Amino acid sequence: MSERLLRLEAVEDRIGLKKSKIYMMVSAGEFPRPVKLGNGHINGWPENEVTAWIKARIAERGEAV
C-alpha cells in the first residue's frame, strides 16, 4: 500500500492548528517531521504519522480524566 503525503494546508485542516504552531511543535519534537519534496521548499507529512499523532492526543485525553 502506498503512503499518502499531506501538504501543510491539509495538515492544518486535519489538526486545527496553523503553520507557525505546527513548525514550533516539529522543532520541539512534539509533531512528526515533514518530508522534503521537490527542491526542498515544499513539505509533506506522511498521513499515517499525522493520524497516529491525532489518535495519541485522543488517548491522552482519556487518560487525564
MOURZI-V81357 format. One record per pair of residues at least 12 apart in sequence whose ideal C-beta (glycine too) atoms are under 10 Angstrom apart, sorted by the first residue. I is the first residue (numbers start at 1). GAP is how many residues later the second one is. D is the distance in Angstrom with one decimal. If there is no record, write none. Layout:
I & GAP & D
I & GAP & D
This chain:
1 & 47 & 9.8
3 & 32 & 9.5
3 & 41 & 9.9
3 & 43 & 5.4
3 & 44 & 6.8
3 & 45 & 6.4
3 & 46 & 9.1
4 & 40 & 8.8
4 & 41 & 9.7
4 & 42 & 7.6
4 & 43 & 4.4
4 & 44 & 8.2
4 & 46 & 9.8
5 & 29 & 8.7
5 & 30 & 6.2
5 & 32 & 7.1
5 & 37 & 9.9
5 & 38 & 8.8
5 & 39 & 3.2
5 & 40 & 6.6
5 & 41 & 6.2
5 & 42 & 7.0
5 & 44 & 10.0
5 & 45 & 9.8
6 & 28 & 9.2
6 & 37 & 9.5
6 & 38 & 6.2
6 & 39 & 4.9
6 & 40 & 7.8
6 & 41 & 5.3
6 & 43 & 9.3
6 & 44 & 6.0
6 & 45 & 9.6
7 & 27 & 9.5
7 & 30 & 8.6
7 & 35 & 7.6
7 & 36 & 7.6
7 & 37 & 5.9
7 & 38 & 8.2
8 & 14 & 7.3
8 & 15 & 9.1
8 & 26 & 8.0
8 & 34 & 8.9
8 & 35 & 6.4
8 & 36 & 8.4
8 & 37 & 8.0
10 & 34 & 9.0
10 & 35 & 8.3
10 & 37 & 8.5
10 & 40 & 8.6
11 & 20 & 8.9
11 & 21 & 9.2
11 & 23 & 8.5
11 & 32 & 9.1
11 & 33 & 8.9
11 & 34 & 5.3
11 & 36 & 9.3
11 & 39 & 6.0
11 & 42 & 9.7
14 & 31 & 9.1
14 & 33 & 8.7
14 & 36 & 5.9
14 & 37 & 8.2
14 & 39 & 9.3
14 & 40 & 7.0
15 & 16 & 8.3
15 & 30 & 9.9
15 & 35 & 7.0
15 & 38 & 7.5
15 & 39 & 6.6
15 & 42 & 8.5
16 & 38 & 9.9
17 & 14 & 8.7
22 & 12 & 8.9
22 & 21 & 9.8
22 & 23 & 8.8
23 & 20 & 9.4
25 & 28 & 9.2
26 & 17 & 9.4
26 & 19 & 9.2
30 & 23 & 8.8
31 & 14 & 8.5
31 & 18 & 8.9
31 & 19 & 8.5
31 & 22 & 6.2
32 & 13 & 5.8
32 & 14 & 6.9
32 & 16 & 9.4
32 & 17 & 3.9
32 & 18 & 6.5
32 & 20 & 7.9
32 & 21 & 6.1
33 & 12 & 8.2
33 & 13 & 9.7
33 & 16 & 8.7
34 & 12 & 8.9
34 & 15 & 9.6
35 & 14 & 9.5
